[in-house]
């Protein structure tokens, strides 16, 4: 079986320093559930990228979450990204939102027209 090439690491060389700073700013607690960092009890503190882009390490895009909350956040983000893609595809195929919703999806309508 041929070996597959490793995916490029999207994290910068100083990721450890960045993630430690985010955790320090949160007092080493999950900003969602306030759980302390207790890896031995299943509550390891992680850093979540709010926009889902692991190369966007702007401090405003990073929050400290325990593993459990991080997994929930990733699930919500994945569902939102899929729904966004479905809406754009529908708009490309000629579907239109109810006029009431047009202000909320105007950016998606523009993207579908590109």
Phi, psi and omega in degrees: 000127182291146179281137177270145179292145177292142176291147179296139179283116182282352183273144179288164180301331182263026181302320180301317179295316179298311183294324177295320179297320179295317179293320177300315181297331179271004181068026180057039176229151176293129181286346179271308186247357178069015178290137175289160176288104179226075184305324182293344179252011178087018180237060177283133180281133180234176176240127182254137174270114185302324181270002179078001182260104185290355175263355176267095184255028174296135182307329180288349181260358187242133175223152178272125177226145171292163182304321183295312179292326179297316178298319177297316180297319179297321179296317178297316180297316180298317178296319180295319180294321178294317179297319178300314180297320178296318179298313180299316179298318178299319179294322177297329181273006174101356177291149178227145178286161171301143182309325179303326185266351184306318179299333183277342183238017183301323179295324178290320177300316179297317180297324180292334181277349182282000000 
